[in-house]
Amino acid sequence: MTTPQRVPARGTHPASGCLPGRAETRELLSRVTYDLLVVGGGILGISTAWHAAQSGLRVALVDAGDFAGATSSASSKLLHGGLRYLQTGAVKLVAENHFERRALSREVAPHLANPLRFYLPVYKGGPHGAAKLGAGVFAYSALSAFGDGVGHVIGPAKARRDVPELRTDGLRAVAVYGDDQMNDARMALMTVRAAVAAGADVLNHAEVTGLRFTGGRVTGAELRDRADGTEFGVGARLVLNATGPWVDRLRRMEDPGADPSIRLSKGAHLVLRRTSPWRAALATPIDRYRITFALPWEDMLLLGTTDEEYEGDPGEVAVTEKDIAQILDEAAYSVRDRQLSRELITYSFAGLRVLPGGPGDTSKARRETVVTEGPGGMLSVAGGKWTTFRHIGRTVLNKLAVLPGRPLADGMEPVSRLPRKPPLPGMANPRAVEHRLLAGGESPGPRMAPDTARHLATHYGSLAFDIARMVREDPALGARVHPDAPEIWAQVVYARDQEWAHTADDVLRRRTTLTIRGLATDGIREKVTDLLDRRS
């Protein structure tokens, strides 16, 4: 493993100028009175900030941790219509989900969304029969206008050729359908970039310590920069609480007697090295409502998820031994034992789904968005699905326009006039980007390795050319961070200067895939930290 001996000075590489420093951003946030302050840098808050900035509002976005640092980077990595919703007759919902999924994968972010074929195995004694599932996947594909092909049923032998680790004992048939997959952290980060391009000011690792009030109305927030402890404040005409699992905590800063508005469901996942190629994903029914996934993702295998009510501190959610045993046991319904060895596990993570408050099994609860308004005028929003994050952003923006007193309506462009499918930064055909990177036109010297070119194309789109030009200016940045991963050191510098990375975890867990591959060694963390400390 090598590390660059020389790092370009801040602002010397050609990637559209470096971001302002934290002190400069804090000064700006303190000086300006914003139309909208969004507290919470998960995908819901990010999407709302993006749409609000597009509408002409002056927007600030802050988060106590990293952007997408909690729930939004702990999903099952799927963009999907919601096959299970067909059981409840929610046909319109599935069709709407498919519309959003297709928009993301084809027009908004084709560089970040990948089509994925799903196999739904039907075993003897399972909760569903082949005829029912065959009809279900046909209807599912019809609601997507057959854009992913026609849902159908195949035999065990054909399925086994595509998924060698498929367990065939008692396997009667396999239903086939299509959805999409993503790296959720990268999708969120590109949406932050889109919000900033539209005019939003953003700062991560900035914790709200209190709310500002004027005449009983919430008019901003007091914050503390977790990087150096600096305290500062942000004034705003309206504050939006989009803190996900912490939404009720911030609501109680506004109203100490506020009743709970949500409940939490914990979802755990495991990442494993693969023992053979996977040309399709498995979605195996566990019971009438639950499905366990085995997904080829980032050259690894992603297993999950659990679904159980969580009542602890959201900041302490973690994968337990019970979670690991449950995920492996449920995967064993359809995955052969050799792929489920604990020695293959490289990483595990858990996130919290935000569900409407009330009784009932969390696995049966609809993934709805909860919107409440407090006595001080703060709007709180939580919940929803990754697939529909653009729709949720538009919905919240519509809500802002009709609030009592219409505090923002005069300065807003109506949602109906906003671009329907604006692309995220880097939007390009990833295969074309990969081909150009491999052709060597972006950087002289040794050709870029195929896996690195593919990785850059599918995580940055056309922005990969900025990274390639950094390597042209400093060939040392073209070295791999770890010999077993496609990432190169230029991505670390790019994360620092262009993607708000402040800590080693920001880089290794969310800007790259080193952590999920089990390759974030102490030595690499030390070198990444050193590069981050070289900000000027």
Secondary structure, 3 states (H helix, E strand, C coil): CCCCCCCCCCCCCCCCCCCCCHHHHHHHHHHCEEEEEEECCCHHHHHHHHHHHHCCCCEEEECCCCCCCCHHHCCCCEECCCHHHHHHCCHHHHHHHHHHHHHHHHHHCCCCEEEEEEEEEEECCCCCCHHHHHHHHHHHHHHCCCCCCCCEEECHHHHHHHCCCECCCCEEEEEEEEEEEECHHHHHHHHHHHHHHCCCEEECCEEEEEEEEECCEEEEEEEEECCCCCEEEEEEEEEEECCHHHHHHHHHHHCCCCCCCEEEEEEEEEEECCCCCCCCEEEEECCCCCEEEEEEECCEEEEECCCEEECCCHHHCCCCHHHHHHHHHHHCCCECHHHHCHHHEEEEEEEEEEEECCCCCHHHCCCCEEEEECCCCCEEEEECCHHHHHHHHHHHHHHHHCCCCCCCHHHCCCHHHCCCCCCCCCCCCHHHHHHHHHHCCCCCCCCCCHHHHHHHHHHHHHHHHHHHHHHHHCHHHHCECCCCCCCEHHHHHHHHHHCCCCCHHHHHHHHCCCCCCCCCCHHHHHHHHHHHCCCC
